[in-house]
Amino acid sequence: MTVRRIVANLNAPDPKLARAFYGDVLGLDLAMDHGWIATFASGEQAAAQVSIASEGGSGTPVPQLSIEVDNVDEVYAKAQTMGFAIVYDITDEPWGVRRFYVRDPFGTIINILSHGAG
């Protein structure tokens, strides 16, 4: 048996509101939209992963979703410009990631990160 994919399902009263954050800020494509569910995707391939944590590192809360990007500083600037709440400011962590936490339109805490320099 092989796990082929892991999909995060986030509860949202109006999935249409996701487009500004997941589409405009993160640059994900709308892959499926049935009104009650909207799926955003990237053409990149990545290993299926699930992280289990007692904290988010550096004393932060555990984020509900972590998204690795190629330029965390660019995403940080977009999130700020569009008025999304920054929960944990952009930081170079001792374990080699540059990251920040932001709330999506539904209150979900998202860890946006890049490995190495942003």
N, C-alpha and C positions, 0 to 999 in steps of 0.2 A: 504494500500500500504506500502511495506517495501523495503528500499534500501538494496540490497543484497551485493553489491560490488561497490567500486569506483576504477577506473583504471586511473593512470596518463599516458597520451600520450605525449611523448617528441619528438619534431621534430629533425630528424637527417638525414643528407644526406647519410650516410652509416651505417645502424644499426649494421653491423658486428663489428664495432669498439666498441660497447657497452660491448662486452664480457669481456674485460680486467678490466673494472671498475665494472660493475654490477655483473659479475660472479666471477672474481678473487679477487677483493678488498672486495666486500660485501658478497660473497659466495652464491649468488642467483643462482637457477637452471634455465637453459634455458627451458622454458615450451612450447614455440611455436616459430617457425622461418619460415616465408614465404618469406624471402629475403627482402621484403619492410617493414616488421614489425618483431621485435623480442620481445618476452615477457619473462621477468625474474620473477621468483616467489620463495616464501618461503613456506614451509609446515605449518608455524605458522598461526594461526587464530587471527585476530584483528578486532576491531570495525571499521566500515566505518566512516571516518572523512574528513571534509573539513575545513581548517583554512582560515580565512579572516583577513588580517593584514595590518596596515599602516606602520609598520617597522618590522624588524626581532628581536627586543629586543637588549638591550645594544647598541643602535645606529647603528645596522647593517642593510643592505638591506634585504628586504623580500626574503627568499630563495624560489626557485620554487618548491622544494620538500623537505620534512623532512623524514628521515629514522631513526627509533629507532633500536638500536642494543644492544646486551647484553654486549659488551666490546668495548666501543668507543676508548680506547687507542690502542687496537689491530688494529682496522680499520684505525685509524690515522697513525700508523706506516706503514701499508701496502700502504696507499695512498701516503705517503712521499717517501717510497722506490721505488714505481712505477712511481714517477715523476708527480703525479697529483697536480695541483696548489691549495695550501691551501689559501683560500680567507679570512678566519677568524680563527686565531689560536685556538687550543684547550683551552677551558675555563670552569671553574666551575661557572655557572650562579647563581645569587641570588634566582632564583625561583626553584632551585633543579635539574637542568640538567647539565651534562657535555657534551660539544658539540664542533664541529668545522664545518666550511663551506669549501667545496671543489668543484672545477669545474670538471664536468664529461667531456668525450672527445668532447662533443658538445657545451661546454660553459655554461651548465646549472649549476646554483648554488644549491648545495645540502647541507642541514643541516643534519649532522650525529650526533646523540645524544644517550645518555643513561641517565636514571633517576637515581639519587643518584650517588655514586662513580662508576667510569668507570670500 
